[in-house]
């Protein structure tokens, strides 16, 4: 990308070439940063969604009341659960 390699003869043409080179350099730099920005943004959104889901499920699980008596009793012969 050497600016000393520009062979334009007119001042206006040289300035156009220089501006075009800087434009391309900035686009190349931006093209390298945009995918990381998209990746990091999506990663943060997914992390927040999973964190919220985990919090909701944890609150739901902790809000359950558990009884010391089972709902079903196993019959010794058939091993089928029967309501108490």
C-alpha positions in Angstrom: 0.0 0.0 0.0 3.0 2.3 -0.3 2.0 5.9 -1.1 5.4 6.4 -2.8 4.3 4.0 -5.5 1.6 6.3 -6.8 2.5 7.3 -10.4 -0.3 9.8 -11.1 1.1 13.0 -12.8 -1.6 15.5 -11.9 -2.1 16.8 -8.3 -5.8 16.2 -8.4 -5.3 12.6 -9.6 -2.7 11.9 -6.9 -5.0 13.2 -4.2 -7.8 11.0 -5.5 -5.5 7.9 -5.4 -4.3 8.8 -1.9 -7.9 9.2 -0.6 -8.9 5.9 -2.3 -6.0 4.1 -0.7 -6.9 5.4 2.8 -10.5 4.5 2.2 -9.6 0.9 1.3 -7.2 0.6 4.3 -10.0 1.8 6.6 -12.5 -0.7 5.0 -10.1 -3.5 5.5 -9.5 -2.6 9.1 -13.3 -2.2 9.7 -14.0 -5.6 8.0 -11.7 -7.2 10.6 -13.5 -5.6 13.6 -17.1 -6.0 12.5 -17.3 -9.8 12.8 -15.8 -9.6 16.3 -18.3 -6.9 17.3 -21.2 -9.0 16.0 -19.8 -12.2 17.7 -19.3 -10.4 21.1 -22.7 -8.8 20.9 -24.5 -12.0 20.2 -22.5 -13.8 22.9 -23.5 -11.2 25.4 -27.2 -11.5 24.4 -27.2 -15.3 24.6 -25.4 -15.1 28.0 -28.1 -12.7 29.3 -30.9 -14.9 28.0 -29.5 -18.1 29.6 -28.8 -16.2 32.8 -32.4 -15.0 33.0 -33.7 -18.4 32.1 -31.5 -20.0 34.8 -32.7 -17.4 37.4 -36.4 -18.0 36.5 -36.0 -21.8 36.7 -34.1 -21.6 40.0 -36.8 -19.4 41.5 -39.5 -21.8 40.3 -37.6 -24.8 41.7 -36.9 -23.2 45.0 -40.5 -22.1 45.4 -41.8 -25.7 45.2 -42.8 -27.1 48.6 -41.9 -30.7 49.1 -43.9 -33.1 51.3 -42.3 -35.7 53.6 -45.0 -38.2 52.6 -44.9 -39.7 49.1 -47.7 -39.3 46.7 -47.5 -43.0 45.6 -47.0 -46.2 47.5 -45.3 -49.1 45.8 -47.3 -52.4 46.1 -45.0 -55.2 47.2 -46.4 -57.7 44.7 -47.0 -55.8 41.4 -44.5 -52.9 41.8 -47.1 -50.6 40.4 -47.5 -47.2 42.0 -50.9 -46.7 43.7 -52.3 -43.4 44.9 -52.2 -43.0 48.7 
